Amino acid sequence: MGQNDLMSNAEDVADQFLRVTKQYLPHVARLCLISTFLEDGIRMWFQWNEQRDYIEATWNCGYFLAACFVLVNLLGQLGSCVLILSRNFVQYACFGLFGIIALQTIAYSILWDLKFLMRNLALGGGLLLLLAESRGEGKSMFAGVPSMGEHSPKQYMQLGGRVLLVLMFMTLVHFDLSLISILQNLVGMALIVLVAVGFKTKLAALTLVLWLFGVNVYFNAFWTVPAYKPMHDFLKYDFFQTMSVIGGLLLIVALGPGGVSMDEKKKSW
């Protein structure tokens, strides 16, 4: 009974948070979600020569193609971010960012680095949630897609987004036997499963937001490292990627898990 009361109180706190923030939470979520693309696009501008030289040396593709790669990343990311923030052509902007993720996965050999690959897939999950959130009735580019049973394509996008989003947390698991690490892994994995299956989703997602934000500020404090050190860029990259995943989780908090979830099924039980 005590556990039920605790869970009920926690859900009441989450509901109260939603009531207070419902008007601006989706805007904050979108800003967090695109933050890694915004930061990377700006970095392409300030590190144009370094990025071009890296691509030219890695792929031996010549000056022109390397410069085109940097230009596509710069314009593609900044342009898509502007469209998303202004709520114009959001679906096309999301697909543009999907293309940027795929391009960078190949160009920077992320495909062979499991940690970075899972983080990129988690970013894709966040974009799926944004795509689902922007999908208006009668205006969707999926308008001709038939529904599978009682569920719409939007609901399956929400399911795919939830599942991909939790991959970020797999990169934070620490395989050591200290008590703190064991507890952190157990609690984190429990919350991950709840979000993935859509059970107590808003509460679990909000808890993950708080936990991930604390971990991000503590471990990825790039502002404490001088800008000329390589570690500064690595920490900055990780920080904004994590903020994007936080943005995806905030979308789940704001909009719910969608129709393909245990929370939705409970309503019909």
NULUMTI-979178 format. One line per 3 residues: number of its first residue (from 1); for each residue x, y, z of N, C-alpha, C. Coordinates in steps of 0.001 Angstrom, whole numbers, plus 500000, padded with zeros to 6 digits. Layout:
! residues N
NUM) X/Y/Z/X/Y/Z/X/Y/Z ~ ...;
This chain:
! residues 269
1) 500825/498800/500000/500000/500000/500000/500862/501254/500000 ~ 501956/501183/500747/502867/502308/500809/503493/502597/499462 ~ 503830/501531/498714/504415/501717/497390/503403/502337/496434;
4) 502134/501907/496538/501099/502478/495684/500905/503964/495977 ~ 500957/504323/497270/500821/505728/497647/501979/506549/497098 ~ 503192/505985/497179/504373/506684/496672/504271/506904/495174;
7) 503854/505865/494445/503703/505977/492995/502610/506986/492646 ~ 501522/506942/493403/500430/507870/493158/500864/509317/493394 ~ 501633/509536/494477/502130/510886/494761/503083/511365/493673;
10) 503934/510458/493197/504872/510817/492131/504119/511183/490853 ~ 503076/510439/490527/502287/510739/489337/501554/512073/489498 ~ 501104/512366/490711/500449/513655/490963/501425/514809/490734;
13) 502676/514626/491179/503695/515659/490967/503959/515846/489474 ~ 504043/514731/488737/504270/514801/487296/503101/515494/486592 ~ 501874/515175/486997/500706/515813/486398/500674/517308/486696;
16) 501039/517668/487919/501083/519080/488277/502130/519823/487447 ~ 503274/519179/487254/504328/519758/486412/503807/519989/484998 ~ 503073/519020/484469/502529/519147/483117/501514/520276/483020;
19) 500672/520407/484025/499666/521468/483993/500313/522849/483994 ~ 501395/522982/484747/502072/524273/484853/502855/524606/483585 ~ 503418/523581/482948/504349/523817/481828/503776/523473/480458;
22) 502506/523064/480374/501986/522508/479125/502048/523484/477960 ~ 502004/524795/478235/501992/525757/477147/503351/525930/476483 ~ 504408/525804/477266/505734/526035/476672/506640/524808/476682;
25) 506207/523700/477282/507049/522500/477318/507359/521964/475914 ~ 506386/521894/474981/506732/521425/473634/507775/522299/472941 ~ 507730/523620/473185/508714/524524/472572/510114/524266/473145;
28) 510182/524072/474457/511463/523743/475088/511979/522411/474568 ~ 511060/521443/474420/511444/520122/473928/512038/520206/472524 ~ 511385/520971/471649/511898/521103/470277/513257/521792/470247;
31) 513417/522820/471073/514702/523518/471113/515811/522593/471601 ~ 515531/521830/472649/516531/520866/473140/516843/519822/472081 ~ 515803/519357/471389/515985/518273/470429/516887/518677/469272;
34) 516744/519904/468795/517547/520331/467640/518882/520933/468056 ~ 519147/521017/469367/520344/521733/469834/521635/521132/469280 ~ 521706/519812/469164/522950/519200/468664/523160/519530/467189;
37) 522068/519615/466415/522193/519982/465001/522555/521460/464859 ~ 521975/522275/465719/522288/523703/465702/523761/523940/466030 ~ 524232/523268/467078/525637/523421/467493/526581/522893/466415;
40) 526217/521766/465798/527093/521170/464793/527135/522026/463534 ~ 525997/522629/463157/525983/523515/462001/526846/524740/462223 ~ 526777/525312/463423/527620/526471/463747/529090/526069/463768;
43) 529357/524867/464271/530748/524386/464312/531306/524204/462898 ~ 530449/523782/461961/530897/523647/460578/531357/524997/460020 ~ 530702/526064/460452/531074/527409/459985/532428/527824/460565;
46) 532590/527641/461865/533813/528104/462526/534997/527159/462311 ~ 534724/525892/461986/535804/524934/461735/535768/524446/460287 ~ 535414/525349/459391/535268/524972/457981/536514/524287/457447;
49) 537660/524904/457634/538900/524356/457076/539252/523009/457692 ~ 539123/522907/459023/539462/521658/459699/538556/520516/459246 ~ 537236/520784/459154/536301/519742/458732/536539/519334/457278;
52) 536789/520322/456415/537047/520021/454996/538321/519203/454841 ~ 539373/519589/455549/540648/518876/455448/540518/517454/455979 ~ 539721/517277/457044/539539/515929/457611/538847/515014/456606;
55) 537767/515502/456012/537027/514690/455040/537885/514400/453803 ~ 538631/515403/453357/539501/515218/452180/540573/514178/452456 ~ 541171/514232/453663/542239/513284/454002/541684/511885/454256;
58) 540503/511791/454893/539937/510490/455244/539440/509734/454020 ~ 538772/510441/453119/538136/509785/451982/538876/510017/450662 ~ 539928/510851/450707/540703/511128/449492/539779/511526/448336;
61) 538839/512433/448653/537787/512783/447698/538045/514099/446979 ~ 539124/514765/447338/539426/516030/446692/538839/517221/447418 ~ 539389/518380/447135/539007/519621/447815/537538/519961/447596;
64) 537075/519849/446353/535714/520296/446020/534650/519469/446730 ~ 534761/518139/446659/533762/517285/447300/533786/517435/448816 ~ 534981/517604/449376/535082/517798/450816/534403/519102/451239;
67) 534611/520157/450445/533963/521438/450735/532443/521324/450588 ~ 531973/520569/449590/530532/520347/449411/529937/519617/450616 ~ 530676/518642/451156/530207/517910/452334/529992/518867/453502;
70) 530954/519738/453756/530839/520687/454869/529686/521648/454624 ~ 529534/522105/453376/528462/523050/453039/527087/522412/453234 ~ 526945/521161/452805/525666/520458/452977/525334/520305/454458;
73) 526324/519969/455258/526097/519830/456701/525723/521164/457335 ~ 526425/522213/456929/526159/523540/457500/524747/524018/457143 ~ 524442/524056/455854/523139/524569/455419/522003/523622/455785;
76) 522257/522328/455668/521214/521354/455978/520785/521414/457433 ~ 521761/521503/458334/521429/521520/459755/520832/522857/460198 ~ 521470/523957/459829/520963/525264/460251/519608/525559/459597;
79) 519476/525239/458324/518204/525468/457643/517070/524655/458251 ~ 517336/523384/458538/516310/522527/459136/515932/523011/460531 ~ 516915/523455/461302/516634/523974/462638/515737/525208/462583;
82) 516011/526094/461622/515180/527301/461475/513744/526918/461121 ~ 513575/525950/460223/512237/525510/459835/511484/524891/461009 ~ 512181/524079/461800/511537/523427/462942/511124/524446/463992;
85) 512007/525376/464302/511687/526380/465317/510574/527312/464859 ~ 510504/527579/463552/509469/528461/463032/508190/527701/462700 ~ 508208/526350/462848/507049/525491/462597/506618/525535/461135;
88) 507585/525625/460232/507315/525614/458797/507981/524399/458154 ~ 507207/523628/457389/507752/522465/456678/508540/521553/457637 ~ 507968/521318/458810/508682/520568/459840/508990/519143/459394;
91) 508045/518528/458699/508264/517149/458269/509441/517045/457297 ~ 509527/517992/456367/510645/517977/455424/511966/518288/456129 ~ 511912/519171/457130/513114/519483/457909/513594/518249/458665;
94) 512648/517478/459218/513021/516245/459932/513696/515251/459000 ~ 513151/515097/457811/513780/514175/456857/515147/514683/456412 ~ 515294/516000/456331/516612/516554/456044/517619/516202/457118;
97) 517201/516273/458380/518098/515934/459486/518361/514431/459547 ~ 517368/513610/459174/517621/512174/459043/518753/511937/458046 ~ 518710/512679/456927/519762/512548/455920/521123/512974/456438;
100) 521150/514032/457239/522410/514498/457826/522982/513429/458764 ~ 522118/512813/459579/522572/511747/460487/523180/510603/459692 ~ 522501/510180/458620/523009/509078/457796/524336/509464/457136;
103) 524422/510685/456629/525643/511151/455964/526823/511174/456931 ~ 526592/511709/458126/527678/511783/459110/528057/510409/459640 ~ 527083/509515/459745/527371/508155/460210/528374/507471/459283;
106) 528227/507704/457991/529151/507108/457015/530458/507898/456950 ~ 530359/509224/456849/531551/510051/456627/532523/509992/457790 ~ 532000/509937/459011/532864/509921/460194/533059/508518/460763;
109) 532682/507485/459975/532870/506078/460355/532211/505742/461685 ~ 531084/506400/461970/530352/506129/463206/529730/504741/463179 ~ 529515/504213/461968/528887/502906/461812/529641/501809/462553;
112) 530958/501996/462736/531778/500958/463369/532056/501260/464841 ~ 531503/502340/465350/531648/502685/466769/530283/502528/467425 ~ 530115/501460/468208/528801/501104/468737/528206/502215/469590;
115) 529029/502861/470406/528525/503915/471287/527964/505076/470478 ~ 528729/505564/469512/528273/506695/468713/527109/506297/467807 ~ 527107/505044/467343/526009/504577/466503/524695/504573/467287;
118) 524735/504074/468541/523527/504059/469355/523047/505471/469661 ~ 523982/506391/469856/523587/507780/470110/522954/508409/468869 ~ 523480/508085/467692/522872/508598/466468/521486/508012/466238;
121) 521323/506732/466571/520001/506115/466467/519030/506755/467459 ~ 519533/507100/468645/518695/507786/469631/518261/509156/469108 ~ 519176/509852/468421/518810/511128/467787/517703/510916/466751;
124) 517833/509829/465995/516783/509498/465031/515457/509256/465715 ~ 515490/508628/466898/514262/508425/467659/513623/509736/468069 ~ 514451/510693/468483/513931/512012/468830/513277/512689/467641;
127) 513891/512547/466457/513312/513140/465247/511999/512462/464865 ~ 511903/511144/465096/510641/510447/464840/509521/511009/465713 ~ 509839/511271/466978/508840/511860/467877/508442/513256/467416;
130) 509421/514026/466956/509127/515366/466441/508273/515280/465178 ~ 508572/514300/464343/507798/514084/463120/506355/513726/463468 ~ 506189/512859/464470/504840/512480/464904/504099/513675/465497;
133) 504817/514490/466270/504200/515648/466914/503728/516673/465887 ~ 504446/516776/464770/504135/517794/463768/503097/517319/462759 ~ 502745/516062/462838/501864/515480/461825/500412/515890/462088;
136) 499970/516929/461378/498604/517422/461548/497619/516628/460716 ~ 496409/516539/461213/495370/515821/460485/495063/516534/459169 ~ 495059/515772/458088/494719/516320/456784/495869/517003/456076;
139) 497016/517174/456764/498146/517854/456156/499379/516968/456101 ~ 499217/515736/456507/500377/514850/456620/500842/514367/455264 ~ 502156/514203/455140/502703/513615/453939/502439/512110/453919;
142) 501878/511559/455035/501520/510156/455132/500012/509965/454991 ~ 499324/510968/454460/497870/510925/454431/497336/509714/453678 ~ 498073/509233/452686/497606/508104/451910/497996/506758/452468;
145) 498720/506740/453587/499162/505477/454168/498025/504872/454963 ~ 497636/503630/454684/496522/503035/455420/496909/502734/456856 ~ 495951/502822/457750/496194/502519/459157/496282/501016/459336;
148) 497109/500579/460258/497230/499168/460584/496319/498898/461781 ~ 495148/498324/461515/494211/498097/462590/493670/499425/463070 ~ 493724/499633/464371/493162/500839/464963/494217/501919/465165;
151) 495438/501649/464763/496524/502583/465017/496909/503328/463742 ~ 497271/504575/463898/497690/505392/462778/499206/505341/462647 ~ 499749/505746/461469/501206/505801/461319/501862/506675/462380;
154) 501178/507736/462808/501722/508606/463844/502026/507831/465112 ~ 501129/506920/465483/501317/506159/466717/502485/505189/466605 ~ 502703/504653/465415/503853/503766/465225/505156/504556/465187;
157) 505095/505791/464711/506278/506652/464785/506625/506954/466240 ~ 505599/507171/467068/505847/507412/468490/506467/506181/469146 ~ 505974/505004/468784/506551/503766/469319/508010/503625/468901;
160) 508289/503819/467607/509668/503728/467121/510563/504764/467770 ~ 510041/505968/467956/510818/507016/468616/511169/506653/470042 ~ 510189/506102/470789/510455/505707/472182/511529/504634/472256;
163) 511410/503642/471384/512362/502520/471426/513774/502985/471067 ~ 513898/503812/470023/515219/504291/469621/515808/505249/470647 ~ 514955/506050/471266/515437/507053/472201/516160/506435/473392;
166) 515703/505277/473828/516301/504673/475026/517692/504111/474753 ~ 518095/504037/473467/519444/503555/473171/520516/504463/473774 ~ 520185/505753/473950/521133/506669/474586/521562/506155/475952;
169) 520631/505569/476685/520934/505154/478056/521806/503897/478087 ~ 521778/503139/476998/522663/501975/476931/524127/502403/476899 ~ 524402/503619/476406/525779/504117/476361/526231/504645/477717;
172) 525300/504760/478678/525645/505289/480005/525798/504199/481049 ~ 525563/502945/480644/525676/501834/481589/527139/501604/481940 ~ 527430/501501/483241/528797/501270/483712/528925/499828/484203;
175) 529841/499100/483606/530006/497700/483956/531077/497545/485029 ~ 530758/497984/486215/531628/497732/487358/530750/497324/488536 ~ 531370/496873/489617/530638/496248/490722/530432/497172/491911;
178) 530651/498464/491728/530404/499375/492845/528895/499485/493083 ~ 528523/499708/494321/527109/499747/494692/526365/500852/493948 ~ 526991/502025/493838/526343/503151/493162/526078/502822/491691;
181) 527066/502219/491018/526898/501874/489607/525813/500824/489415 ~ 525782/499830/490309/524762/498787/490207/523364/499372/490377 ~ 523193/500228/491395/521893/500858/491626/521497/501758/490452;
184) 522470/502518/489949/522209/503402/488822/521782/502618/487596 ~ 522470/501499/487339/522127/500676/486181/520742/500050/486324 ~ 520427/499550/487533/519133/498905/487750/517985/499894/487598;
187) 518124/501057/488243/517068/502068/488156/516934/502579/486726 ~ 518083/502859/486081/518061/503351/484707/517421/502358/483757 ~ 517771/501062/483889/517207/500046/483008/515710/499897/483224;
190) 515268/499988/484489/513834/499899/484777/513074/501037/484107 ~ 513615/502249/484205/512967/503403/483585/512974/503292/482063 ~ 514064/502778/481512/514164/502583/480062/513068/501647/479569;
193) 512886/500538/480275/511867/499564/479878/510472/500189/479953 ~ 510219/500959/481019/508911/501605/481165/508617/502546/480000 ~ 509618/503334/479592/509427/504252/478464/509224/503466/477168;
196) 510016/502419/476959/509945/501653/475711/508584/500980/475535 ~ 508029/500403/476612/506747/499711/476500/505572/500657/476713 ~ 505860/501877/477177/504790/502849/477356/503956/502627/478592;
199) 504589/502314/479714/503884/502107/480982/504361/503161/481985 ~ 503398/503880/482578/503742/505019/483442/504720/505932/482697 ~ 504411/506174/481430/505396/506728/480507/505833/508142/480871;
202) 504877/508998/481161/505224/510387/481431/506078/510513/482687 ~ 505728/509750/483715/506508/509788/484951/507913/509240/484723 ~ 508010/508107/484006/509319/507508/483736/510168/508432/482875;
205) 509568/509047/481852/510318/509940/480963/510789/511186/481716 ~ 509930/511727/482580/510314/512911/483352/511455/512583/484315 ~ 511403/511404/484924/512491/510975/485816/513796/510824/485045;
208) 513719/510263/483838/514911/510123/483004/515462/511481/482578 ~ 514578/512432/482330/515029/513789/481985/515864/514376/483117 ~ 515367/514265/484334/516082/514820/485485/517421/514111/485687;
211) 517398/512788/485578/518624/512009/485785/519647/512307/484685 ~ 519183/512304/483435/520097/512506/482309/520656/513923/482304 ~ 519842/514899/482686/520331/516277/482744/521440/516413/483789;
214) 521243/515788/484959/522278/515824/485997/523561/515154/485544 ~ 523440/513978/484914/524614/513269/484398/525321/514102/483336 ~ 524533/514743/482482/525091/515536/481383/525897/516719/481908;
217) 525327/517472/482846/526014/518647/483390/527275/518238/484144 ~ 527231/517087/484811/528380/516657/485622/529515/516099/484757 ~ 529181/515233/483805/530223/514538/483045/530637/515265/481765;
220) 529766/516099/481214/530067/516755/479942/530206/518267/480085 ~ 530797/518706/481176/530957/520141/481453/532083/520714/480587 ~ 531801/520902/479304/532825/521362/478354/533306/522775/478668;
223) 532459/523549/479358/532822/524931/479677/533952/525018/480711 ~ 534276/523893/481345/535370/523882/482316/536710/523544/481665 ~ 536677/523194/480368/537893/522796/479645/538248/523907/478651;
226) 539489/524352/478602/539886/525397/477645/539532/525019/476210 ~ 539120/526006/475434/538619/525757/474081/539681/525168/473160 ~ 540961/525403/473446/542010/524914/472547/542312/523433/472742;
229) 541780/522820/473800/542035/521399/474052/541021/520534/473304 ~ 541465/519414/472706/540530/518538/471971/539367/518047/472830 ~ 539611/517843/474128/538554/517355/475006/537367/518309/475064;
232) 537611/519599/474853/536529/520582/474856/535488/520249/473794 ~ 535943/519941/472580/535020/519628/471496/534308/518300/471723 ~ 535026/517305/472264/534404/516011/472545/533284/516144/473571;
235) 533557/516868/474661/532553/517051/475704/531375/517880/475189 ~ 531678/518876/474383/530621/519727/473827/529708/518913/472915 ~ 530302/518050/472111/529530/517171/471218/528603/516266/472028;
238) 529157/515622/473062/528360/514745/473918/527261/515510/474647 ~ 527580/516710/475108/526617/517508/475860/525381/517803/475016 ~ 525585/518281/473794/524443/518671/472970/523712/517458/472404;
241) 524416/516362/472167/523707/515146/471770/522781/514683/472885 ~ 523263/514750/474116/522442/514360/475257/521261/515308/475426 ~ 521475/516599/475192/520373/517560/475275/519297/517246/474236;
244) 519697/516751/473081/518715/516381/472060/517856/515207/472516 ~ 518482/514238/473162/517721/513109/473694/516784/513581/474807 ~ 517251/514514/475633/516383/515108/476653/515181/515776/475988;
247) 515412/516445/474857/514312/517051/474128/513291/516018/473667 ~ 513769/514867/473191/512862/513794/472801/512039/513283/473967 ~ 512681/513131/475119/511969/512683/476315/510944/513717/476766;
250) 511278/514991/476634/510319/516043/476997/509106/516027/476064 ~ 509312/515656/474799/508174/515498/473898/507260/514373/474371 ~ 507867/513290/474873/507065/512187/475421/506286/512662/476639;
253) 506934/513440/477500/506261/513973/478680/505092/514867/478266 ~ 505322/515703/477254/504301/516662/476841/503150/516020/476085 ~ 503448/515027/475246/502443/514490/474329/501960/513101/474683;
256) 502654/512424/475615/502276/511066/475965/502921/510039/475047 ~ 502715/508760/475322/503411/507702/474580/502770/507339/473252 ~ 501532/507768/473009/500850/507385/471779/499976/506158/471976;
259) 499310/505752/470899/498334/504669/470992/498933/503299/471199 ~ 500167/503079/470699/500798/501758/470836/501606/501754/472128 ~ 500916/501594/473253/501567/501637/474563/500666/500974/475592;
262) 501255/500556/476678/500491/499945/477754/499580/500970/478437 ~ 500028/502206/478526/499176/503246/479116/497876/503397/478350 ~ 497964/503332/477024/496760/503453/476197/495882/502211/476320;
265) 496531/501042/476365/495774/499798/476465/495030/499705/477795 ~ 495608/500293/478856/494952/500240/480176/493585/500886/480150 ~ 493402/501878/479272/492133/502591/479201/491002/501703/478728;
268) 491352/500629/477984/490318/499736/477455/490133/498490/478311 ~ 490963/498347/479365/490843/497174/480240/489682/497351/481203;
